[in-house]
Amino acid sequence: PGGPVTRRPCHPEALSPGGPVTRRPCHPESVAQQRGTSSFFCSDNIEFHPRRICFLSGEIDYNHYMTRLISSFLIIAAFFGSMSSAAESQSVEADFFERRVRPLLVSRCMDCHGDRTQENGLRLDSLDSLLAGGDSGPAIVPGDVAGSLLAQAVRREGALQMPPEEALDARETAVLERWIGEGASWPETEGSKAGLTSGPAGRSHWAFQPVRDPELPAIQNVHWPRTSVDPFVLEKLEAAKLAPSVVADRRTLLRRVTFDLLGLPPTYEEMREFQNDPSDNAYEKVVDRLLASPSYGERWGRLWLDVARYADNKGFAYFEDLNYPYAYTYRDYVIAAFNHDLPYDEFVIQQIAADHPAVRGGPASLAALGFLTVGQRFMNNLHDVLDDRIDVVTRGLMGLTVACARCHDHKYDPVPTADYYSLYGVFRSSAEPIVGPLLNRPADTDEYRDYQRELDKRVNALTDFATEKHAELVKGAKVRADEYLLAAQRDEDDGIEMDNSLIIVQPGELNPTMTLRWQALLRRTKHLHDPVLTPWHAFASLVDADFAGQSRQLCQQYVARVGTGPATRINPYLASALAKRPPANLEQVSTIYGELLRETEREWQSTQWQAAVDAQPAPRGFRDRSREELRQLLYAPGAPANLPLPDIGFNLIRLLPDRKGQEIVQKLLKEVEQWIAKGKETVPRAMVLVDSKTRHEPRVFHRGNAGQPRESVPRKFLSVLSGVTDKPFQQGSGRYELARAIVSPQNPLTGRVIVNRIWMHHFGAPLVSTPSDFGVRSEMPLHRKLLDHLVARLVAEGWSVKKLHRRILLSTTFRQTSIHRSDGYRVDPENQMLWRQNLRRLQFEGIRDSLLSVAGTLDGKVGGVPDRMLQRPFPSRRTVYGFVNRSELPILFSTFDFPSPDATSGNRPETIVPQQTLYMMNNHFVVQCAGDLWKRAATKAEQTGRDVIRQLYRILFARDPRPEELRAARGFLQVAKAPGESYSDWTYGHGEIDLSTGRLVGFEPLSNWSGTDWRDSKTTESGAIYLDPNGGVTSAEGPFVVRRWTSPLNGHVTVRGTLSHVAEKEKVHQGDQEIEKKKGDGVRASLISSRFGGLGEWLVHGDETATGTETLEVRKGDTLDFVVDGRKDGSDDGFQWPLRLYKVGGDGQQAAAAHWNSRIDFRGVQAESTQQLAQALLMTSEFIYVD
């Protein structure tokens, strides 16, 4: 407004109200905020004011205004958003590589492209090798998935197909593509290969040292501190000769603390009460009131769900139902735990071992175990599921990336691979029952009893089938021991290192699980003397050329050693059988073993039967020592044939490597899961873990390969924290002892991690810059003494999180203003010393919940089955109760700061992208909230007799508008006008063509405006048909999309347009040749007049054609329907058909310019000016930012 504009780049420090701008370097968050206003100022005299309107040619252009407004919003947000630290980003990249990429390369690629073998000249064990490539060129181009040969090979595109025999599954392919697309980070350090951090240097890292409560520092300004937080902060400031900032005004303070604790804006009434409260403890009363609100648990519970990688479905699953019907019970447990201020140590213990009898909390606390069970299913790969659980426990609770030690000792931290597999054994010794326990006793009604009977019936069918298959497998393992022995030895000789979890075999073939168990037994006994298996190893080492000759010598030796001592003794039954028939090859050796073991099994079954007939106790073994040695090969704990029945669930795949068996169990399991889901609202259940019937004794997997188990390790706590406990776990799976170790006061990590995260959510920046990595890569925080003081107070005060909140929120440090100061910036540009509060944006949930809150439609219903947030009618509960779809996380969520539920997340990424602008401008939910907001303000105005705009400001900002804001808003409402006449002449719908008459029938308007196009409400989710400014997508079977023009005049018009269609191409074989063919069969366009019927028809398939009519007579109310159908093939039915209609004068001359243009005239739901004003105010920084 007024004056010439000097063009120059925007400088963040130029964002001050009024006056000339001094050019300075850009400073993040360097806004001089005028209290209570949300004006944006940029360049010399250009003013972007959210309360004012951009006047163009004397008229208000709402769309232009909105674009300018949001553009300025994005500029401000880009400078002032608290972006994730580079250190945390690097940590996340390293974690993803170590947990997902490296194990995949090791297990699927290194055998052929590792340090020993480089087929086609290609190595994949270092980034340099990948970039150098092999015979075909570089294997990867960082950041370019399409241009990387490795990505092409694993997608099996063209002649290059890797791995050659068994393709990667969709999840594995996605991991590699994501890694390449994000730049192919390959973390490495100078000394990492030597394991420098595993010795004293690593153990001396600051985060591994005990927590000690330091004395409060001596400070000069003794009047400034309010809580014990402040002296630690002031000590640093005074040392830097820097003064803290002034305390924020009451309005800012109430908004800040209300959003921090509740995630909702304060009301006008709450603001007035606080501002008018003369008592000295007015702020303390506010904090206590907010901590007691049920909304507190919803806000902080959602933040914990980030850590727990919460989702309502499984992601990639092999044959189960994809959804978790009872995940919500864990979410509700978390919310209740925060509201009830459950001590944090008990909170952690319940989430790891609530099923242990020593854990307090009762049956309701069983829901806490969802912390372990709501993770991904990883195509039912058990090892990946357990890896995920190790990660969420160690990184989520202690800030240690233990999962990076799966394939090798940790590259950076003192975490050996043995520690990883110690924890692997803990979770491998835990099972997830298919039917979780009830959280409360349902009413004993006929309906419930019928439900339970049917559930029991389905579970029994699944259990019976599993038991039957298990018995068949165990019996077959004993009867076919010779075949398994031979197959296991051949796999060992051939160097086959294969995890059996997803191998498919034909009925009657050997079970891969059993073969793997025999292979593991041979490895364990190869270098030990065993009276039964030592001969096998000796025969297996013979060369084929002289097998028979050497075999006879061995047989003679074994007969001679029958009566010797235990170090050399050979089983006499075996020695005798070998001596009678000296084997000529290993197959004959296996035959002798098979016959002996089958004979032993027959005798054992006869002995068992005779004892039952004689009513005698069942014998524990043979009295004959030598026969018992043979029996032990079948029945000893850990013997291959002594396979425990897997806990009923997705582990059943280990029993069923054949497709027919898997189809049956898939059907039975789905029937159980679907029936369980029927009771999700009336019969809530916990998603629990329980201790398995048998304890898994873990072994280190060589290079992370489950097919290569090596040395045994005990189930115990991390060695770097041996000061907590170094004893092996004894109670059940060990989960309870693990949980106790995690929350032990001697554990220096757990308290530091949770205090750091809580601090981060109050200040927008953590004390330790890497909230999920306290390993040796984490820098010692500037305020380490403050961190340890808060940890010590947390423990001393019974692990009360609410008391920790109170200590932080009542501090003068927290109460400081966030206004930028040049002196502070010069000394401490990143505000590490906390000379002011940080300026923070609302998180995604805060924005959505605030929209509902000010609209007056927020539903206070707590807990229960999740809502589908993006489906109409839009649910009005808080966002924490929304369905989190791990398989297809809505783009809207990730557009803002919602974390990926694929892994534990300690902090949220700050993003500033144009899609956020489009959401606030066009999303129907936002538009709906704007309309509800205006109606609410109008109702309040009518009730109070006050100005509606004043009420609008009170609802939105908890304050009255300033005079200039009031004038701008009233001016907007006075001059805003409806769209021009050409807009209203178009209608968007669908219908059918009556082939007998050639006319359109059954026309219905498209009812769903998405913000960018018109869709049919029945196909919103799939997006089957729609119309946008240029064209749309139609269907082949109907209904077909229709763009209707209704004539507003009596006269003549001409129609012009170009119809185009893009067809993807596919390769097909024609004889011996491979040719490219267009997909689908294109689209057909028809022009139908209500007066004259069909006027034209055009076909396109991968090309374009001109369309139109000559001069056409029209009468007011006539319609021209522009119909497009997908012909016979329903694929690739997208099209473009922009249209222009020209008036034709009385002289028959067509007008030079089109009067109607379908692209320019395209509009959606046109909001009233009142709603537009409300929506504009919803997009201001005052609404989107905390301060």
Secondary structure, DSSP 4 states (H G I P E B T S, - for coil): --S--------GGG-SSSS--------TT---PPTT---EEETTTEEE-TTS--EETTEE-HHHHHHHHHHHHHHHHHHHS-PPPHHHHHHHHHHHIIIIIHHHHHHHTHHHHSSS-BGGG---SSHHHHHH-BTTB-S--TT-STT-HHHHHHTT-TT--SSSSS---HHHHHHHHHHHHTT------TTTTTTGGGSHHHHTSGGGSPP--PPPPP-S-TTS-SSTHHHHHHHHHHHTT-PPPPBPPHHHHHHHHHHHHHSSPPPHHHHHHHHT--STTHHHHHHHHHHTSHHHHHHHHHHHHHHTT--SB-SS-SSS-SB-TTHHHHHHHHHHHHHTT--HHHHHHHHHHTTSTT-SS-GGGGGGGHHHHSS--GGG-HHHHHHHHHHHHHHHHH---GGGGSSSS-SSSS--HHHHHHHHHHHHTEE--SSPPBSSPPP--HHHHHHHHHHHHHHHHHHHHHHHHHHHHHHHHHHTHHHHHHHHHHHHHTT-----TT--B-TTSPPHHHHHHHHHHHHHHTTS--TTTHHHHHHHTS-GGGHHHHHHHHHHHHHHTTTS-TTT---HHHHHHHHHS--SSHHHHHHHHHHHHHHHHHHHHHHHHHHHHTTPPPPSS-SSHHHHHHHHHHHSTT-TT-PPPPPSSGGGGGT--BHHHHHHHHHHHHHHHHHHHHTTTTS-B----EE-SS----EEEGGG-TTSEEEE--S---GGGTTT--SPP-STTSHHHHHHHHT-TT-TTHHHHHHHHHHHHHHSS-SSS-TT--STTSPPPTTHHHHHHHHHHHHHTTT-HHHHHHHHHTSHHHHB-----HHHHHH-TT-TT-SSPPP-BPPHHHHHHHHHHHHT--B---SSSPB-TTSSSPP-B-GGGB---STT--HHHHHTTPPPTTS--SS------HHHHHHHHH-HHHHHHHHHHHHHHHHHHHHHT--HHHHHHHHHHSSPPPHHHHHHHHHHHHH--PPPTTGGGEEEEEEEEETTTTEEEEEEE--EE-SSSEE-GGGTTTT-SEE-SSEEE--SSSPEEEEEEE--SSEEEEEEEEEE----EEEEEETTEEEEEESS--EEEEEEETTTEEEEEEEESSSEEEEEEEEEEE-TT-EEEEEEE--S--SS-EEE--EEEEEE-TTSPBPSS-SEETTTS-------HHHHHHHHHHTSHHHHB--
